[in-house]
Amino acid sequence: MPEPTPETLDAHATDAPSVTPGGDRPRYRTQPVSFVRRSGRLAPRQQRAWDAHRDRYVVDVPRDVARTSVDPDFVLDVAGTFGRHARLVVEIGSGQGEAVVAAAEREPDTNFLAVEVYTPGLAQTVLRASQRDLTNVRLVQANAAELLATALPAGSVDELWVFFPDPWHKSRHHKRRLVTPSFAALAERVLRSPEEGDDGRPGGRLRLATDWAEYAEQMIDVLDAAPGLRNVHGPGGVAPRFAGRVLTGFERKGEKAGRVITDLEYARV
Ligand SMILES: C[S@@+](CC[C@H](N)C(=O)[O-])C[C@H]1O[C@@H](n2cnc3c(N)ncnc32)[C@H](O)[C@@H]1O
């Protein structure tokens, strides 16, 4: 086990390390992550929903080095998790669950997997899903990059959604941004390629939205250059607002601050 470098300590500051049984030294992530550690305190309503419905909605995944890590040997049984085979939409950084729950209610024939690290956000999503008695939503508390790298089977995802990922404004923090060339490779890995299967379903789509203009440019640069993805609106093109995306509190704040919202859409090729 190498000594933690400032970078890995920095990463450690964002997520609790796992402590190995027997009192071994804690182990740390070696890559920066795109989130910070926040209070996990739940409001009373969230706590009640969490206690009553967590087992129904939250998928437990085996961990690796940190609380929100994923054991690289773990592969999710998607059909078993949802109890059926269906189109799969994965939302990364689902926040309070507004988008994923609205979509799941609208499209009962599609399976929706919400990936989020923030416990109150997950609890709020459980609350919303349980109020509607949804059967087609599941949640995973994990660093999405790790889930995409190994836990989701290759080619298993019909749509991958990344709405308003943390922009990490300061240039010294840009290394924490979620959408990087390595993320593009992970998206390519999980998105269904057009040749996959014989059920006539099209290839997978990656949909993104941001209210941070400079991050939108970075997304376009990175994703236009990804060999397995095609910008549906032409090189450098932006998409019209995705009709399946409801207005979240986060987007509302961006609009109020006068920021322009950019939508992007990529097809797996
Ligand atoms: C700015 S918020 C946007 C939330 C939501 N998509 C919306 O539009 O309201 C970004 C969310 O992404 C989550 N997040 C950031 N990095 C993540 C990662 N690597 N894996 C899972 N969730 C992540 C954060 O906890 C936060 O809830």
The ligand as an SDF file (V2000), in Angstrom:
LIG
                    3D

 27 29  0  0  0  0  0  0  0  0999 V2000
  -25.1940   20.0370   -8.7820 C   0  0  0  0  0  0  0  0  0  0  0  0
  -26.0080   18.6530   -8.2350 S   0  0  0  0  0  0  0  0  0  0  0  0
  -27.2790   18.3780   -9.4680 C   0  0  0  0  0  0  0  0  0  0  0  0
  -28.3400   17.4230   -9.0110 C   0  0  0  0  0  0  0  0  0  0  0  0
  -29.4310   17.0910  -10.0310 C   0  0  0  0  0  0  0  0  0  0  0  0
  -28.9000   16.3800  -11.1760 N   0  0  0  0  0  0  0  0  0  0  0  0
  -30.1950   18.3080  -10.4580 C   0  0  0  0  0  0  0  0  0  0  0  0
  -30.1940   18.6310  -11.6390 O   0  0  0  0  0  0  0  0  0  0  0  0
  -30.8230   18.9450   -9.6060 O   0  0  0  0  0  0  0  0  0  0  0  0
  -24.8220   17.3830   -8.6080 C   0  0  0  0  0  0  0  0  0  0  0  0
  -25.0790   16.0880   -7.8590 C   0  0  0  0  0  0  0  0  0  0  0  0
  -24.1620   15.1060   -8.3070 O   0  0  0  0  0  0  0  0  0  0  0  0
  -23.7500   14.3310   -7.1990 C   0  0  0  0  0  0  0  0  0  0  0  0
  -22.4550   13.7420   -7.5640 N   0  0  0  0  0  0  0  0  0  0  0  0
  -21.3070   14.4030   -7.8230 C   0  0  0  0  0  0  0  0  0  0  0  0
  -20.3410   13.5610   -8.1810 N   0  0  0  0  0  0  0  0  0  0  0  0
  -20.8880   12.3130   -8.1650 C   0  0  0  0  0  0  0  0  0  0  0  0
  -20.3680   11.0180   -8.4240 C   0  0  0  0  0  0  0  0  0  0  0  0
  -19.0890   10.8360   -8.8030 N   0  0  0  0  0  0  0  0  0  0  0  0
  -21.1910    9.9610   -8.2990 N   0  0  0  0  0  0  0  0  0  0  0  0
  -22.4790   10.1320   -7.9120 C   0  0  0  0  0  0  0  0  0  0  0  0
  -23.0290   11.3410   -7.6450 N   0  0  0  0  0  0  0  0  0  0  0  0
  -22.2380   12.4160   -7.7700 C   0  0  0  0  0  0  0  0  0  0  0  0
  -23.6850   15.3230   -6.0650 C   0  0  0  0  0  0  0  0  0  0  0  0
  -23.7830   14.7020   -4.7890 O   0  0  0  0  0  0  0  0  0  0  0  0
  -24.8950   16.2080   -6.3610 C   0  0  0  0  0  0  0  0  0  0  0  0
  -26.0570   15.7210   -5.7290 O   0  0  0  0  0  0  0  0  0  0  0  0
  1  2  1  0
  2  3  1  0
  2 10  1  0
  3  4  1  0
  4  5  1  0
  5  6  1  0
  5  7  1  0
  7  8  2  0
  7  9  1  0
 10 11  1  0
 11 12  1  0
 11 26  1  0
 12 13  1  0
 13 14  1  0
 13 24  1  0
 14 15  1  0
 14 23  1  0
 15 16  2  0
 16 17  1  0
 17 18  1  0
 17 23  2  0
 18 19  1  0
 18 20  2  0
 20 21  1  0
 21 22  2  0
 22 23  1  0
 24 25  1  0
 24 26  1  0
 26 27  1  0
M  CHG  2   2   1   9  -1
M  END
$$$$
